[in-house]
Amino acid sequence: MTKTILDMKSSAIQFRDWIEYPEAGILSKVILKDNYCQYTLFCLAAGTEITEHTASRNATIHVLEGQGELTLEGQTIALEAGIFVVMPARAPHALNATENLAFLLILSEQP
């Protein structure tokens, strides 16, 4: 079972308290998970690349800090604080962190 930071009750979190960057690669922390959604904080070291892949669930990305590039269905999207991206299930995507990059990834079941 995945350990989560929050459980399913009224609560709050300050993301900046949980952001920490690895020297290389990816550090992820599951914030909350239930039967329908998973909320995960991703922290990527500068220079980290995630090769093109797809996901079986709908997803959103909300960038908290840093910079990078997301290639989503052939379109390049500049990632910076405040950007919110919607990715339908099975949409091919890849990511490159040009600086340390932190974002919230929300995976949700299709209706």
C-alpha positions in Angstrom: 0.0 0.0 0.0 1.2 3.5 -0.9 1.8 5.8 2.1 0.0 9.1 1.6 0.7 12.5 3.2 -3.0 13.2 3.8 -5.9 11.0 4.5 -9.5 11.5 3.4 -10.7 14.1 5.9 -10.8 17.8 5.9 -7.2 19.0 5.9 -4.7 21.3 4.2 -1.1 21.2 3.0 1.4 23.9 2.0 3.2 22.4 -1.0 6.4 24.4 -0.5 6.9 22.5 2.8 7.0 19.2 0.9 9.0 20.2 -2.2 12.5 18.7 -2.2 14.7 18.0 -5.2 16.8 14.9 -5.7 20.4 15.4 -7.0 19.2 13.6 -10.1 16.0 12.1 -11.4 12.5 12.2 -9.8 11.2 12.3 -6.3 7.4 11.7 -6.0 5.2 11.9 -3.0 1.5 10.7 -3.0 -0.5 13.4 -1.3 -3.8 11.7 -1.4 -5.3 8.7 -3.0 -8.8 7.2 -3.2 -10.7 4.9 -5.5 -11.1 7.6 -8.2 -8.2 10.0 -8.0 -4.5 10.1 -7.1 -2.8 13.4 -6.2 1.0 13.2 -6.4 3.7 15.8 -5.9 6.5 15.4 -8.4 9.9 17.0 -7.9 12.4 16.6 -10.8 16.0 17.6 -10.8 17.2 19.9 -13.5 18.0 17.9 -16.7 15.6 15.1 -15.9 13.8 13.7 -18.9 10.7 11.5 -19.0 10.4 9.8 -22.4 7.2 9.7 -24.3 4.5 7.5 -22.8 0.8 7.4 -22.3 -1.4 6.9 -19.2 -4.6 4.9 -18.9 -6.3 7.7 -16.9 -7.1 11.3 -17.4 -4.5 13.6 -15.9 -3.8 17.2 -15.0 -0.5 18.9 -14.2 -0.3 22.1 -12.1 3.2 23.5 -12.0 4.2 24.8 -8.6 7.7 26.0 -9.4 10.6 25.7 -11.8 10.7 25.3 -15.6 10.5 22.6 -18.2 8.9 21.5 -21.4 6.0 19.1 -21.9 5.4 17.6 -25.3 1.7 16.7 -25.4 0.3 15.1 -28.5 3.2 16.7 -30.5 2.6 20.2 -29.1 5.3 21.8 -26.9 4.0 23.5 -23.7 6.4 25.6 -21.6 6.1 24.6 -18.0 6.4 27.3 -15.4 4.8 28.2 -12.1 1.0 28.5 -12.5 0.6 26.5 -15.7 -2.3 24.0 -15.6 -2.3 21.3 -18.2 -5.1 18.8 -19.1 -4.1 15.5 -20.6 -6.8 13.0 -21.7 -6.2 9.3 -21.2 -3.9 7.7 -23.7 -2.5 11.1 -25.0 1.2 10.6 -25.8 3.4 12.9 -23.7 7.0 13.5 -22.6 8.7 15.9 -20.2 12.0 17.7 -19.8 12.9 19.6 -16.7 15.2 22.5 -17.8 15.4 23.6 -14.1 14.4 21.9 -10.9 10.7 21.4 -11.5 7.8 20.7 -9.0 4.2 20.0 -10.1 1.1 18.3 -8.8 -0.1 15.5 -11.0 -3.7 14.4 -10.6 -4.8 11.1 -12.2 -8.5 10.5 -12.4 -10.7 7.6 -13.6 -12.6 8.1 -16.8 -16.3 8.5 -16.4 
